[in-house]
Amino acid sequence: MNKIIYLKQEVNIGDIINFQDLKLTLTQEIVDNNPNLFEVKKELLFTTEDGVDIYKGDRVWYVNYLYTLCGGNQVYDKRYNHNAFTWFSTKEAAEAWITANKPEKTLEDYENILLKDTTNLYSFNNVTIDLRFLWDVFKEKEPKLYWLKVLQLIADDLNGEWRRAKIRDSQAWFIGKQYESNLDDYNSIGAKKHNTVDYGLVYFKDRSSCEKAISLLGNNIKYIL
């Protein structure tokens, strides 16, 4: 809540004050119409990673556990200072932090991210059910589903802010067979380009990102294609 200072004292909306020789109930309208008499101090919500104090209505950017840049949103209360994210006052500061801190991930790192994926937490009748442990089961029993999920995590990470167009008019890269061959032949797999994006495929923003995903997955690609 913002602090209101009147005659060097803190007052609140609804207080009875002496105002121009009258006793009045303080309203927001009185405060707004008399900025020379009332000093409004915004409530400090939190301080960003780049050292900037954030107040109600300020715009912020944040980086999630995948080192993906999000935001540009206005904040209105302290709930926005969620410790699952790293907050910044500008997009440029967030991008510089990602460049300086983002580690090179291994395939095992992406698999471990599944255990942090809170989209697998379901609440029903005030009871939270954690289904993240099922990924170990899926890896053995439903490997295609498991490795598709890992591939999507890799794509989300490597693509950054890039997203495929919602309409079928943009180029994007995906993993496919280079020629008709046995999928056990890892060398037959490569980065392929669609001039118009389609639904149901995991896309990458450029060839190098797609090829990096292929390298990370290795022979596990056979479970996907």
C-alpha positions in Angstrom: 0.0 0.0 0.0 1.3 3.5 -0.9 2.1 5.8 2.0 0.5 9.2 2.2 2.3 12.0 4.0 0.4 15.1 5.1 1.9 17.8 7.3 4.9 15.5 7.9 2.7 12.8 9.2 1.6 9.5 7.7 -2.2 9.4 7.0 -4.5 6.9 5.4 -7.6 7.2 3.2 -10.6 7.4 5.6 -8.7 9.3 8.3 -10.2 12.5 9.7 -7.8 15.3 9.0 -7.7 19.1 9.4 -7.8 20.4 5.9 -8.2 24.1 5.1 -9.7 24.8 8.5 -12.1 21.9 8.1 -12.3 18.5 9.6 -12.7 16.1 6.6 -12.5 12.5 5.9 -9.5 11.9 3.7 -10.4 10.6 0.2 -8.3 9.6 -2.7 -9.8 12.5 -4.7 -8.6 15.0 -2.1 -5.1 13.5 -2.3 -5.1 13.5 -6.1 -6.4 17.1 -6.4 -3.8 18.5 -4.0 -0.4 17.1 -4.9 1.3 20.1 -3.3 -0.1 19.2 0.1 0.1 15.4 0.0 3.2 13.4 -0.7 2.5 9.9 -2.0 5.2 7.4 -1.5 4.8 4.2 -3.5 5.3 0.9 -1.7 8.5 -0.8 -2.6 7.6 -4.2 -4.0 11.0 -5.7 -4.5 14.5 -5.0 -6.0 15.5 -6.6 -9.3 18.7 -8.5 -10.0 20.1 -5.4 -11.7 19.5 -3.4 -8.5 16.5 -1.4 -9.5 13.6 -0.8 -6.9 10.3 -1.8 -8.3 7.0 -0.1 -7.4 3.4 -0.8 -8.2 2.8 -0.2 -11.9 6.5 -0.6 -13.0 7.3 -2.9 -15.9 9.6 -5.8 -15.4 11.2 -8.8 -17.2 12.1 -12.1 -15.8 14.1 -15.3 -16.6 12.7 -18.7 -15.7 14.6 -21.9 -14.8 15.1 -22.6 -18.5 16.9 -19.3 -18.9 14.0 -18.1 -21.1 13.3 -14.4 -21.2 9.7 -13.5 -20.4 7.7 -10.5 -19.3 7.5 -6.8 -20.1 4.6 -6.9 -17.7 3.5 -4.4 -15.1 3.5 -5.5 -11.4 1.0 -4.6 -8.8 1.9 -6.5 -5.6 4.7 -8.4 -3.9 3.4 -11.8 -5.2 5.2 -11.0 -8.5 8.6 -11.4 -6.7 8.4 -15.2 -7.1 11.7 -16.9 -6.3 11.2 -19.3 -9.2 12.2 -16.4 -11.5 15.1 -13.8 -11.7 13.7 -10.3 -12.2 15.1 -7.4 -14.2 14.1 -3.8 -14.8 14.9 -3.9 -18.5 14.9 -6.4 -21.3 18.5 -5.6 -22.1 19.6 -6.3 -18.5 17.8 -9.7 -18.6 19.4 -10.6 -21.9 22.9 -9.7 -20.6 22.3 -11.8 -17.5 21.3 -14.8 -19.6 24.4 -14.5 -21.8 26.6 -14.3 -18.7 24.9 -17.1 -16.7 23.3 -19.6 -19.0 25.2 -22.9 -18.8 25.6 -25.4 -21.6 23.1 -28.1 -20.7 23.6 -31.8 -21.2 20.8 -34.2 -22.1 20.7 -35.3 -18.5 20.1 -31.7 -17.5 17.0 -31.5 -19.7 15.7 -34.8 -18.3 16.1 -33.5 -14.8 14.1 -30.4 -15.7 11.1 -32.8 -15.9 11.3 -33.2 -12.2 10.9 -29.4 -11.7 8.0 -29.1 -14.2 5.2 -27.7 -12.0 2.7 -28.3 -14.9 2.7 -31.8 -13.6 1.2 -30.7 -10.2 -2.5 -31.2 -10.2 -4.9 -29.9 -7.5 -8.2 -31.4 -6.8 -10.4 -30.7 -3.8 -7.5 -28.8 -2.1 -5.2 -31.8 -2.5 -2.1 -31.5 -4.7 -1.0 -34.6 -6.6 2.5 -34.7 -7.9 2.7 -36.7 -11.1 6.3 -35.8 -11.9 7.6 -39.2 -10.7 5.7 -40.8 -13.7 8.3 -39.6 -16.1 10.6 -42.5 -15.0 7.8 -44.8 -15.8 7.1 -43.2 -19.2 10.8 -43.4 -20.1 10.5 -47.2 -19.9 6.9 -47.8 -20.9 6.2 -44.9 -23.2 9.6 -43.8 -24.6 8.1 -41.8 -27.5 6.0 -39.6 -25.1 9.0 -39.2 -22.8 11.5 -38.2 -25.4 9.1 -35.9 -27.2 8.7 -34.1 -23.9 12.5 -33.8 -23.5 12.7 -32.6 -27.1 10.1 -29.9 -26.4 12.1 -28.7 -23.4 15.3 -28.5 -25.5 13.4 -26.5 -28.2 11.9 -24.1 -25.7 15.4 -23.5 -24.3 17.2 -23.1 -27.6 14.4 -21.0 -29.3 14.4 -18.4 -26.5 11.7 -15.8 -27.4 11.1 -17.2 -30.9 7.8 -18.9 -31.4 6.5 -20.5 -34.6 3.9 -18.4 -36.4 0.3 -19.2 -35.7 -0.4 -19.0 -39.3 1.2 -21.2 -42.0 3.4 -18.7 -43.6 6.9 -18.9 -41.9 9.9 -21.0 -42.1 11.0 -23.3 -39.3 13.3 -26.3 -38.8 12.5 -29.8 -37.4 14.2 -33.2 -37.0 13.6 -35.6 -39.8 15.1 -38.4 -41.8 17.4 -37.3 -44.5 16.6 -40.3 -46.7 14.7 -43.6 -46.4 16.7 -45.8 -44.1 16.6 -47.7 -40.8 16.1 -45.3 -37.9 18.9 -47.1 -36.0 21.2 -45.4 -38.5 21.8 -42.2 -36.5 23.6 -40.6 -39.5 20.3 -40.7 -41.5 18.7 -38.1 -39.2 19.1 -34.4 -39.9 17.7 -30.9 -39.7 14.9 -30.3 -42.2 13.1 -27.1 -43.1 9.4 -26.4 -43.6 8.6 -23.3 -45.6 5.1 -23.3 -44.0 4.9 -24.5 -40.4 2.6 -27.5 -39.6 1.0 -28.6 -36.3 2.2 -31.6 -34.3 5.9 -31.1 -34.9 8.6 -29.6 -32.5 10.1 -26.7 -34.4 13.4 -24.8 -34.0 14.2 -21.2 -35.0 17.2 -22.1 -37.1 19.3 -24.9 -38.5 22.0 -24.7 -35.8 19.5 -25.0 -33.0 17.9 -28.0 -34.6 21.3 -29.7 -35.2 22.2 -29.1 -31.6 19.0 -30.8 -30.4 19.9 -33.8 -32.7 23.4 -33.9 -31.1 21.9 -33.8 -27.6 19.3 -36.6 -28.2 21.7 -38.9 -30.0 20.2 -42.3 -30.7 17.2 -41.5 -28.5 15.8 -39.8 -31.6 14.7 -43.3 -32.8 12.0 -43.3 -30.2 10.5 -40.1 -31.6 10.5 -40.6 -35.4 
